[in-house]
Amino acid sequence: MTDMWIIFMILGLIVLALLILLFMAARYQRDYWRYLDIPHERPKKLWPIIKQLVTQSLSTDDEKVAHYTSIYNKFKGSGPFCGFYALLQPRALALDRELIRQIMIKNFWNFNDRGIYCNQRTDPLSGDLYGLRGNKWKEMRQKLDPCFERDRMAWLYASLYDEAEQLLLTVSSTLMKQSHSTVHIQKLMRRYVLSALASCVFGVNAEQREKYSLDEFEQMTELALSTRKHGYLMNLLMIRFPNFCRKLRLRQTPKPAEDYFLSLLEDIVAQREASGERRQDYLQLLLDIKAVELTTHEYEADKELKAHLQHELAAHAFVFLKAGYEQTANTLSLALYELALNPEVQRELRQELKAVMAKHQNQLSYECVQSLTLMGHVILETLRMHPITPYIMRRCLNDYTVPDHMKYMLAKEIFVIIPTHAIHNDPEYYPEPDRFKPERWGSPRDSFKEQSTWFGFGSGVRNCIGMQFAELQLRVALALLLLEFEFSLNSRRPLVSLQDGIALQLTPLGVVEPGLEERAV
């Protein structure tokens, strides 16, 4: 009996010691920045943190943006970065342009991890450029870079133009079915971008859409992008301990969506390889990369290798949906919204469009679309006011001391936040940041400064690899829509958020430009 009491006492002491260590660790975490004497935002009280963990209530992107902007405005000028806490985890928020250049460009290899969980073995669609890091990311980027060069865009223009014309027809038919001229623009823009990605990236042409309808393609895309496979705590563990979670074979992509996209691409790839047909789309470029990879390996017929390369191809295609579907559609919707708010800019853009077309035989050719200077400024300003990524997250791979600031050290594995939205709205860099001013991009600017004050498509080596494709999607759709319609607001109420929808009033211009008779509404 005495021995049992001794065992219980030892177990009790062990549990008590563990609880004390856990308390001390939590206390240390909560005072991490205070111990380092770094300016910081105090952590929440313990009870709200426990409540958030128990209820698994997530902060929305809008709430995070507001929080990061508040911290940025509060601590800017206090040092190269300041500290804050995500629950109990200490994180850093970059404040200084030079530090941002160090993170994004000069010391990129120490900050090339986005903090996104991926598992190529058990979740093949997650093994894309967006989630990979280190040498795996470097090898993948080197293979894909030639596919995304600017001169490749002319190769894809015809397909994008066809999709933009279909968008025009959809808008026109929507107006005809209604008794009013107000259109909720986002749904139409999402459909346009999705159809363009299905055609140009996945190779789903008109014939194959009989088997793979766009409605089903959209349904599976929404399932893959909007469904959280795991709860809040598990997702935190996957981000914080990715190697351990990979050993547990954890995955994030819903199985039905994975099966659908893998099956779709296997079917289309098999058809092309069997027929020897070559098409002018991104899928063909990915197939060319796959063929080169097979020829550089000793065992070309290895089934495991072929399956691995097919999964890589699927991940490269799927990342366009992950990083370009909602983002491009939202940017297009917001550009039209800003043009509706600023009718004088809309008129100038339409005038430029007509003048440039006159120099190209009144044809909206690839060269014509690419030479629209004001159009480029409108896109840049839209991305400044409404950045695709309102904040950028990077994980520090090794201890890093900020040059000329010896006190400021970023420890290994700590997350660094670059507050994109706050910087884009900083009057020091952009006077009158609340005003839509495309002309601010017309004057010569310090490109070195822009490397750390504008993040429309990211910055540095790990910028958006598909930005040329996304910009061309925006240009051709805006050009065709502006030739046919005048956009205005049906209400002067300001836009609150994308979730509320963007309702625009469309007025057909009624004047058919020479050479455009067949498309006249």
C-alpha positions as CSV (number, residue, x, y, z in Angstrom):
1,M,0.0,0.0,0.0
2,T,2.9,2.3,0.9
3,D,4.5,1.6,-2.5
4,M,1.3,2.6,-4.3
5,W,1.2,5.9,-2.4
6,I,4.8,6.6,-3.4
7,I,4.0,5.8,-7.0
8,F,0.9,8.2,-6.9
9,M,3.1,10.9,-5.3
10,I,5.8,10.5,-8.0
11,L,3.1,10.7,-10.8
12,G,1.5,13.7,-9.1
13,L,4.9,15.4,-8.9
14,I,5.6,14.7,-12.5
15,V,2.2,16.1,-13.6
16,L,2.7,19.1,-11.4
17,A,6.2,19.7,-12.9
18,L,4.8,19.4,-16.4
19,L,2.1,21.9,-15.6
20,I,4.6,24.3,-14.1
21,L,6.8,23.9,-17.2
22,L,3.8,24.5,-19.4
23,F,2.9,27.6,-17.4
24,M,6.5,28.9,-17.6
25,A,6.7,28.3,-21.3
26,A,3.4,30.1,-21.9
27,R,4.5,33.0,-19.6
28,Y,7.8,33.2,-21.6
29,Q,5.9,33.2,-24.9
30,R,3.7,36.0,-23.6
31,D,6.7,38.0,-22.6
32,Y,8.9,37.1,-25.5
33,W,9.2,40.6,-27.0
34,R,9.5,42.2,-23.6
35,Y,12.5,40.1,-22.7
36,L,14.1,41.1,-26.0
37,D,13.3,44.8,-25.4
38,I,11.6,45.1,-28.8
39,P,8.6,47.5,-29.2
40,H,5.6,45.3,-29.3
41,E,1.8,44.9,-29.0
42,R,0.8,43.3,-25.8
43,P,-0.8,39.8,-26.1
44,K,-4.5,39.2,-25.4
45,K,-5.6,38.2,-21.9
46,L,-5.4,34.4,-21.4
47,W,-9.2,33.9,-21.2
48,P,-10.0,35.3,-24.7
49,I,-7.2,33.1,-26.1
50,I,-8.7,30.0,-24.4
51,K,-12.2,31.0,-25.6
52,Q,-10.9,31.4,-29.2
53,L,-9.2,28.0,-29.1
54,V,-12.2,26.2,-27.6
55,T,-14.7,27.8,-30.0
56,Q,-12.2,27.7,-32.9
57,S,-13.3,31.1,-34.1
58,L,-11.1,32.3,-36.8
59,S,-10.1,35.9,-37.5
60,T,-11.2,37.0,-41.0
61,D,-8.8,38.5,-43.5
62,D,-10.5,41.9,-43.0
63,E,-9.9,41.6,-39.2
64,K,-6.3,40.6,-39.7
65,V,-5.7,43.5,-42.1
66,A,-7.2,46.0,-39.6
67,H,-5.1,44.6,-36.9
68,Y,-1.9,44.7,-38.9
69,T,-2.6,48.2,-40.1
70,S,-3.2,49.4,-36.5
71,I,0.1,47.9,-35.4
72,Y,1.9,49.3,-38.4
73,N,0.6,52.9,-37.7
74,K,1.3,52.6,-34.0
75,F,4.9,51.4,-34.2
76,K,6.2,52.7,-37.6
77,G,9.5,54.5,-36.9
78,S,10.3,52.7,-33.7
79,G,12.6,50.2,-35.5
80,P,13.0,47.9,-38.4
81,F,10.2,45.7,-37.0
82,C,7.9,45.4,-34.0
83,G,6.5,42.4,-32.2
84,F,3.0,41.1,-31.7
85,Y,1.3,37.8,-30.8
86,A,-0.9,35.4,-32.7
87,L,-2.6,33.8,-29.8
88,L,0.5,32.8,-27.7
89,Q,2.9,32.7,-30.7
90,P,5.2,35.7,-31.0
91,R,5.5,37.1,-34.5
92,A,7.2,40.1,-36.1
93,L,5.7,42.8,-38.3
94,A,8.1,44.5,-40.7
95,L,8.1,48.3,-40.6
96,D,11.2,49.4,-42.5
97,R,11.6,49.4,-46.3
98,E,15.2,48.2,-46.0
99,L,14.2,45.2,-43.9
100,I,11.5,44.3,-46.4
101,R,14.1,44.4,-49.2
102,Q,16.3,42.1,-47.1
103,I,13.4,39.6,-46.6
104,M,12.0,39.7,-50.1
105,I,15.2,40.1,-52.2
106,K,18.6,40.3,-50.6
107,N,18.3,37.5,-48.0
108,F,15.5,35.8,-49.8
109,W,16.8,32.3,-49.1
110,N,16.4,32.8,-45.4
111,F,12.8,33.8,-45.8
112,N,11.5,31.7,-48.7
113,D,9.0,29.7,-46.7
114,R,5.4,31.1,-46.9
115,G,4.4,29.1,-43.9
116,I,1.9,27.1,-46.0
117,Y,1.5,23.3,-45.3
118,C,2.0,21.0,-48.2
119,N,2.5,17.3,-48.5
120,Q,3.4,16.1,-52.0
121,R,3.2,12.4,-51.2
122,T,-0.3,12.2,-49.8
123,D,-1.8,15.5,-51.0
124,P,-0.4,15.9,-54.6
125,L,-2.3,19.1,-55.4
126,S,-0.7,20.9,-52.5
127,G,2.8,20.4,-54.0
128,D,2.9,23.6,-55.9
129,L,5.1,26.7,-56.1
130,Y,2.8,28.4,-53.6
131,G,3.5,25.9,-50.8
132,L,7.0,24.5,-51.5
133,R,10.2,25.9,-50.0
134,G,13.9,25.6,-50.1
135,N,15.6,23.6,-52.9
136,K,12.3,21.9,-54.0
137,W,10.8,25.4,-54.6
138,K,14.0,26.5,-56.4
139,E,14.1,23.5,-58.8
140,M,10.4,23.8,-59.5
141,R,10.7,27.6,-60.3
142,Q,13.6,27.0,-62.6
143,K,11.6,24.5,-64.6
144,L,8.5,26.7,-64.8
145,D,10.0,30.1,-65.4
146,P,10.4,29.8,-69.2
147,C,6.7,28.9,-69.5
148,F,5.7,32.3,-68.0
149,E,7.9,34.7,-69.9
150,R,6.2,37.7,-71.4
151,D,6.6,36.6,-75.0
152,R,4.5,33.5,-74.3
153,M,1.5,35.7,-73.7
154,A,0.9,36.3,-77.4
155,W,0.7,32.5,-77.8
156,L,-2.3,32.5,-75.4
157,Y,-4.0,35.7,-76.5
158,A,-6.5,34.1,-78.9
159,S,-7.9,31.8,-76.2
160,L,-8.2,34.6,-73.7
161,Y,-9.8,36.9,-76.3
162,D,-12.5,34.2,-77.0
163,E,-13.2,33.9,-73.3
164,A,-13.5,37.7,-73.0
165,E,-15.9,37.8,-75.9
166,Q,-18.0,35.1,-74.2
167,L,-18.0,37.4,-71.0
168,L,-19.3,40.2,-73.2
169,L,-22.1,38.0,-74.5
170,T,-22.9,36.9,-70.9
171,V,-23.1,40.5,-69.7
172,S,-25.3,41.5,-72.6
173,S,-27.7,38.5,-72.2
174,T,-27.9,39.2,-68.4
175,L,-29.0,42.8,-69.1
176,M,-31.6,41.6,-71.7
177,K,-33.2,39.3,-69.2
178,Q,-33.5,42.0,-66.6
179,S,-35.9,44.9,-66.4
180,H,-33.1,47.1,-65.0
181,S,-29.5,47.9,-66.0
182,T,-27.9,47.0,-62.6
183,V,-25.6,44.0,-62.6
184,H,-23.8,42.3,-59.7
185,I,-20.5,42.2,-61.4
186,Q,-18.5,39.7,-59.3
187,K,-20.3,36.6,-60.2
188,L,-19.8,37.3,-63.9
189,M,-16.1,38.1,-63.5
190,R,-15.6,34.9,-61.5
191,R,-17.2,32.9,-64.3
192,Y,-15.0,34.6,-66.9
193,V,-11.8,33.9,-65.0
194,L,-12.8,30.3,-64.2
195,S,-13.6,29.6,-67.8
196,A,-10.3,31.1,-69.0
197,L,-8.4,29.0,-66.5
198,A,-10.3,25.8,-67.5
199,S,-9.5,26.5,-71.2
200,C,-5.9,27.9,-71.0
201,V,-4.5,25.9,-68.1
202,F,-6.5,22.7,-67.9
203,G,-7.1,22.3,-71.6
204,V,-10.9,21.9,-71.3
205,N,-12.1,22.9,-74.7
206,A,-15.7,23.1,-76.0
207,E,-15.7,19.4,-76.9
208,Q,-14.4,18.3,-73.5
209,R,-16.9,20.5,-71.7
210,E,-19.6,18.0,-72.6
211,K,-17.9,15.6,-70.2
212,Y,-16.4,18.2,-67.8
213,S,-19.0,20.9,-67.6
214,L,-18.0,24.3,-66.3
215,D,-20.6,24.1,-63.6
216,E,-19.0,20.9,-62.2
217,F,-15.5,22.5,-62.7
218,E,-16.7,25.5,-60.6
219,Q,-18.3,23.3,-58.0
220,M,-15.1,21.3,-57.4
221,T,-13.0,24.5,-57.4
222,E,-15.1,26.0,-54.7
223,L,-15.0,22.7,-52.7
224,A,-11.2,22.7,-52.9
225,L,-10.7,26.3,-52.1
226,S,-13.4,26.9,-49.5
227,T,-13.6,23.7,-47.5
228,R,-11.4,23.3,-44.4
229,K,-10.5,19.6,-44.0
230,H,-9.3,20.1,-40.5
231,G,-10.2,22.2,-37.5
232,Y,-8.5,25.3,-36.3
233,L,-6.1,23.7,-33.9
234,M,-5.0,21.0,-36.4
235,N,-4.4,23.7,-39.0
236,L,-2.2,25.6,-36.5
237,L,-0.2,22.4,-35.9
238,M,0.2,21.8,-39.6
239,I,1.7,25.3,-40.1
240,R,3.8,25.2,-36.9
241,F,5.1,21.6,-37.2
242,P,4.9,20.7,-40.9
243,N,7.5,17.9,-40.9
244,F,5.8,16.1,-38.0
245,C,2.4,16.4,-39.7
246,R,3.8,15.1,-43.0
247,K,4.9,11.9,-41.1
248,L,1.3,11.6,-40.0
249,R,0.3,11.8,-43.7
250,L,-2.0,14.7,-43.0
251,R,-3.6,16.4,-46.0
252,Q,-5.7,19.5,-46.8
253,T,-7.3,19.0,-50.2
254,P,-10.7,17.4,-50.0
255,K,-10.6,14.0,-51.6
256,P,-13.5,14.4,-54.1
257,A,-11.8,17.6,-55.4
258,E,-8.4,15.9,-55.7
259,D,-9.9,12.9,-57.5
260,Y,-11.8,15.2,-59.9
261,F,-8.8,17.3,-61.0
262,L,-6.4,14.4,-61.2
263,S,-8.9,12.4,-63.3
264,L,-9.6,15.4,-65.5
265,L,-6.0,16.1,-66.3
266,E,-5.1,12.4,-66.7
267,D,-7.9,12.1,-69.3
268,I,-6.9,15.2,-71.2
269,V,-3.2,14.5,-71.1
270,A,-3.8,10.9,-72.3
271,Q,-5.9,12.2,-75.2
272,R,-3.1,14.6,-76.3
273,E,-0.3,12.2,-75.9
274,A,-2.2,9.5,-77.9
275,S,-3.2,11.9,-80.7
276,G,0.1,13.9,-80.8
277,E,-2.0,17.0,-80.9
278,R,-0.4,20.3,-79.7
279,R,-2.5,23.3,-78.6
280,Q,-1.6,26.8,-77.7
281,D,-2.3,26.7,-73.9
282,Y,-0.4,26.4,-70.6
283,L,-1.2,22.7,-70.4
284,Q,0.9,22.1,-73.5
285,L,3.8,24.0,-71.9
286,L,3.5,21.8,-68.8
287,L,3.3,18.7,-71.0
288,D,6.6,19.8,-72.7
289,I,8.2,20.1,-69.3
290,K,7.0,16.6,-68.4
291,A,8.4,15.2,-71.6
292,V,11.8,16.7,-71.0
293,E,11.8,15.3,-67.4
294,L,11.1,11.8,-68.7
295,T,13.9,12.0,-71.3
296,T,16.4,13.1,-68.7
297,H,15.8,10.1,-66.5
298,E,17.4,6.7,-67.1
299,Y,14.2,4.7,-66.7
300,E,11.6,6.5,-68.9
301,A,9.0,3.8,-68.5
302,D,9.1,3.8,-64.7
303,K,5.4,4.0,-63.6
304,E,6.3,5.6,-60.3
305,L,8.2,8.4,-62.1
306,K,5.4,9.0,-64.6
307,A,2.8,9.2,-61.8
308,H,5.0,11.6,-59.9
309,L,5.4,13.9,-62.9
310,Q,1.7,13.7,-63.6
311,H,1.0,14.8,-60.0
312,E,3.5,17.6,-60.4
313,L,1.7,18.7,-63.6
314,A,-1.6,18.7,-61.8
315,A,-0.2,20.7,-58.9
316,H,1.1,23.3,-61.3
317,A,-2.3,23.6,-63.0
318,F,-4.2,23.7,-59.8
319,V,-2.1,26.5,-58.3
320,F,-3.7,28.8,-61.0
321,L,-7.0,28.2,-59.3
322,K,-5.6,28.5,-55.8
323,A,-3.7,31.8,-56.5
324,G,-5.4,33.3,-59.5
325,Y,-9.2,32.5,-59.6
326,E,-10.7,34.6,-56.9
327,Q,-7.8,37.1,-56.9
328,T,-8.1,38.0,-60.6
329,A,-11.9,38.1,-60.6
330,N,-11.9,40.4,-57.5
331,T,-9.3,42.7,-59.1
332,L,-11.3,42.9,-62.3
333,S,-14.5,43.7,-60.3
334,L,-12.7,46.3,-58.2
335,A,-11.1,47.9,-61.3
336,L,-14.6,48.3,-62.8
337,Y,-15.9,49.6,-59.4
338,E,-13.1,52.3,-59.3
339,L,-13.8,53.3,-62.9
340,A,-17.5,53.7,-62.1
341,L,-16.5,55.9,-59.1
342,N,-14.2,57.9,-61.3
343,P,-16.0,58.5,-64.6
344,E,-13.3,60.9,-65.8
345,V,-10.7,58.2,-65.6
346,Q,-13.1,55.8,-67.4
347,R,-13.5,58.3,-70.2
348,E,-9.8,58.8,-70.6
349,L,-9.2,55.1,-70.7
350,R,-11.9,54.6,-73.4
351,Q,-10.3,57.4,-75.4
352,E,-6.9,55.8,-75.1
353,L,-8.4,52.5,-76.2
354,K,-9.9,54.0,-79.3
355,A,-6.8,56.0,-80.2
356,V,-4.5,52.9,-79.9
357,M,-7.0,50.7,-81.8
358,A,-6.9,53.3,-84.7
359,K,-3.1,52.6,-84.9
360,H,-3.8,48.8,-85.2
361,Q,-6.4,48.7,-88.0
362,N,-9.2,49.0,-85.4
363,Q,-8.3,45.5,-84.2
364,L,-8.0,44.7,-80.5
365,S,-4.8,42.7,-81.1
366,Y,-2.3,41.5,-78.6
367,E,0.0,44.3,-79.4
368,C,-2.8,46.8,-79.1
369,V,-3.9,45.6,-75.6
370,Q,-0.3,45.5,-74.3
371,S,0.4,49.1,-75.5
372,L,-2.4,50.6,-73.4
373,T,-0.4,52.7,-71.0
374,L,-3.3,54.1,-68.9
375,M,-4.8,50.7,-68.7
376,G,-1.6,49.5,-67.0
377,H,-1.8,52.4,-64.6
378,V,-5.4,51.7,-63.7
379,I,-4.5,48.1,-62.9
380,L,-1.5,49.2,-60.8
381,E,-3.6,51.6,-58.8
382,T,-6.4,49.1,-58.3
383,L,-3.9,46.6,-56.9
384,R,-2.5,49.4,-54.7
385,M,-5.9,50.2,-53.2
386,H,-7.1,46.6,-53.2
387,P,-4.0,44.3,-53.0
388,I,-4.5,40.7,-53.9
389,T,-2.7,39.7,-50.8
390,P,-3.4,42.2,-48.0
391,Y,-0.4,40.8,-46.1
392,I,2.5,38.6,-46.8
393,M,3.8,36.0,-44.4
394,R,7.3,34.5,-44.3
395,R,9.0,32.1,-42.0
396,C,12.6,32.8,-40.9
397,L,14.6,29.6,-41.6
398,N,17.7,30.6,-39.6
399,D,18.5,33.2,-36.9
400,Y,18.8,36.6,-38.6
401,T,20.1,39.9,-37.1
402,V,18.9,43.0,-38.9
403,P,21.9,44.9,-40.3
404,D,22.8,48.1,-38.3
405,H,20.2,47.0,-35.7
406,M,22.0,44.5,-33.5
407,K,19.2,44.4,-30.9
408,Y,16.7,43.3,-33.6
409,M,17.1,39.6,-34.1
410,L,14.6,37.3,-35.8
411,A,14.8,33.8,-34.4
412,K,14.7,30.7,-36.5
413,E,11.1,29.5,-37.2
414,I,9.5,32.9,-36.3
415,F,6.9,34.3,-38.7
416,V,7.3,37.7,-40.2
417,I,4.4,39.7,-41.5
418,I,4.7,42.3,-44.3
419,P,1.5,44.5,-44.0
420,T,0.9,45.0,-47.7
421,H,-2.4,46.9,-47.2
422,A,-0.9,49.3,-44.6
423,I,2.1,50.1,-46.8
424,H,-0.1,50.7,-49.9
425,N,-2.1,53.2,-47.8
426,D,0.9,54.9,-46.2
427,P,0.8,58.7,-47.2
428,E,4.6,58.8,-46.9
429,Y,4.8,56.6,-50.0
430,Y,1.4,57.4,-51.6
431,P,0.1,60.9,-51.0
432,E,-3.7,60.9,-50.7
433,P,-3.9,57.1,-50.4
434,D,-7.7,57.1,-50.3
435,R,-7.9,58.6,-53.8
436,F,-7.9,56.5,-57.0
437,K,-5.1,58.2,-58.9
438,P,-3.7,56.2,-61.8
439,E,-1.6,59.2,-62.8
440,R,0.6,58.6,-59.8
441,W,2.1,55.8,-61.9
442,G,2.7,58.0,-65.0
443,S,5.7,59.9,-63.6
444,P,9.2,58.3,-63.1
445,R,9.4,56.4,-59.9
446,D,12.2,55.0,-57.9
447,S,12.0,51.3,-58.8
448,F,14.3,50.5,-55.9
449,K,11.7,52.0,-53.6
450,E,8.9,50.2,-55.3
451,Q,10.5,46.9,-54.5
452,S,9.4,47.4,-50.9
453,T,6.4,49.7,-51.1
454,W,4.2,48.0,-53.8
455,F,3.3,44.3,-53.7
456,G,0.6,44.0,-56.4
457,F,2.0,40.6,-57.5
458,G,4.3,40.0,-54.6
459,S,8.0,41.1,-54.7
460,G,11.4,39.7,-55.3
461,V,12.3,36.2,-56.4
462,R,9.1,34.6,-55.1
463,N,6.7,37.0,-56.8
464,C,3.6,35.7,-58.6
465,I,4.9,33.6,-61.5
466,G,1.6,34.0,-63.4
467,M,1.4,37.8,-63.1
468,Q,1.8,38.3,-66.9
469,F,-1.1,35.9,-67.6
470,A,-3.3,37.5,-64.9
471,E,-2.6,41.0,-66.2
472,L,-3.4,40.0,-69.8
473,Q,-6.7,38.5,-68.5
474,L,-7.5,41.9,-66.9
475,R,-6.5,43.9,-69.9
476,V,-8.5,42.1,-72.5
477,A,-11.6,41.9,-70.4
478,L,-11.5,45.6,-69.4
479,A,-10.9,46.6,-73.1
480,L,-13.8,44.7,-74.5
481,L,-16.2,45.8,-71.7
482,L,-15.3,49.4,-71.9
483,L,-15.8,49.4,-75.7
484,E,-19.4,48.3,-75.2
485,F,-20.6,49.7,-71.9
486,E,-20.3,52.7,-69.6
487,F,-20.1,51.7,-65.9
488,S,-21.6,53.7,-63.1
489,L,-22.8,53.1,-59.6
490,N,-26.5,52.6,-58.9
491,S,-25.9,54.0,-55.5
492,R,-23.4,56.4,-54.0
493,R,-23.0,54.2,-50.9
494,P,-19.3,53.3,-50.7
495,L,-18.1,49.8,-51.0
496,V,-17.8,48.1,-47.6
497,S,-16.3,44.7,-48.6
498,L,-16.3,42.3,-51.5
499,Q,-18.6,40.0,-49.5
500,D,-21.4,42.6,-49.9
501,G,-21.1,42.4,-53.7
502,I,-20.5,45.1,-56.2
503,A,-23.6,46.3,-58.0
504,L,-22.8,48.4,-61.1
505,Q,-25.1,50.1,-63.6
506,L,-24.2,49.3,-67.2
507,T,-25.2,51.6,-70.1
508,P,-24.6,50.3,-73.6
509,L,-22.6,52.9,-75.5
510,G,-24.6,52.3,-78.7
511,V,-21.9,53.4,-81.0
512,V,-20.4,50.5,-83.0
513,E,-16.7,51.0,-83.6
514,P,-15.4,50.2,-87.1
515,G,-14.4,46.6,-87.4
516,L,-16.6,45.6,-84.4
517,E,-19.9,45.3,-86.1
518,E,-20.2,41.5,-85.6
519,R,-19.9,42.0,-81.8
520,A,-22.3,44.9,-81.5
521,V,-24.8,44.5,-78.8
